[in-house]
Amino acid sequence: MLYSPIVFEVLLVLSGLGLILGASYYFRPEKIVYRRIKSQHWETAKKDPEFRKWLDTEIRVQIKRTQRMGMIMVILEAIWLVLVFGLWMKTRGH
């Protein structure tokens, strides 16, 4: 199984996709967070200024969390990519 190039290609592609996903979470956290907010919350925020203030604060907190999660995903996927690539290079030598 470790000598099959298809396995390594699939693992490299999955790592690459994970890097892309993590980068999108890191560089575009607003888009991710705004997609999660329901339309009824926006309607309520238009009517109630206190709720709007709370919603804005919560959005900022969620943006920071999403960005941090994106950076963690990028780091973990980069490590995984290096490990898979190293294992692939090691098995090619045998």
C-alpha positions in Angstrom: 0.0 0.0 0.0 2.8 2.4 0.8 4.4 1.8 -2.5 1.3 2.7 -4.5 1.7 6.2 -6.1 -2.1 6.6 -6.2 -2.2 6.6 -2.3 0.3 9.3 -2.1 -1.3 11.4 -4.9 -4.6 11.2 -3.0 -3.0 12.2 0.3 -1.2 15.1 -1.4 -4.4 16.3 -3.0 -6.3 16.1 0.3 -3.5 18.0 2.0 -3.6 20.6 -0.7 -7.3 21.0 -0.4 -7.0 21.3 3.4 -4.4 24.1 2.9 -6.8 25.9 0.5 -9.7 25.6 3.0 -7.5 26.8 5.9 -6.3 29.7 3.8 -9.8 30.7 3.0 -10.8 30.5 6.6 -7.8 32.6 7.5 -8.0 35.3 4.8 -11.8 35.4 4.4 -13.3 34.8 7.8 -16.0 37.4 7.3 -17.5 35.5 4.4 -17.6 32.3 6.5 -19.2 34.1 9.5 -21.8 36.1 7.6 -23.0 32.9 5.8 -23.8 31.4 9.2 -26.1 34.3 10.4 -29.7 33.7 9.7 -31.9 36.3 8.0 -34.1 36.6 11.0 -31.2 37.8 13.1 -30.5 40.6 10.5 -34.1 41.6 10.6 -34.1 41.7 14.4 -30.9 43.7 14.4 -32.5 46.4 12.2 -35.3 46.9 14.7 -33.4 46.5 18.0 -30.2 48.6 18.5 -29.2 46.7 21.6 -29.4 43.4 19.7 -27.5 45.0 16.9 -24.7 45.9 19.3 -24.6 42.4 20.6 -24.6 40.9 17.1 -21.7 43.1 16.0 -19.7 42.1 19.0 -20.5 38.4 18.4 -19.6 38.7 14.7 -16.2 40.2 15.7 -15.5 37.4 18.1 -16.5 34.7 15.6 -14.3 36.3 12.9 -11.3 36.1 15.2 -12.1 32.5 16.1 -12.5 31.5 12.4 -9.3 33.2 11.5 -7.4 31.4 14.3 -9.0 28.1 13.2 -7.9 28.8 9.6 -4.3 29.4 10.8 -4.3 26.2 12.8 -5.6 24.3 9.7 -2.9 25.8 7.5 -0.2 24.8 10.0 -1.5 21.2 10.5 -2.0 20.6 6.8 1.4 22.0 6.0 3.0 19.6 8.5 0.9 16.7 7.1 1.9 17.7 3.5 5.6 17.6 4.5 5.2 14.2 6.2 3.4 12.6 3.3 5.8 14.1 0.8 8.8 12.8 2.9 7.2 9.3 3.2 6.6 9.3 -0.6 10.3 10.3 -1.3 11.5 7.6 1.2 9.4 4.8 -0.5 10.6 5.9 -4.0 14.2 5.2 -2.9 13.5 1.5 -2.2 
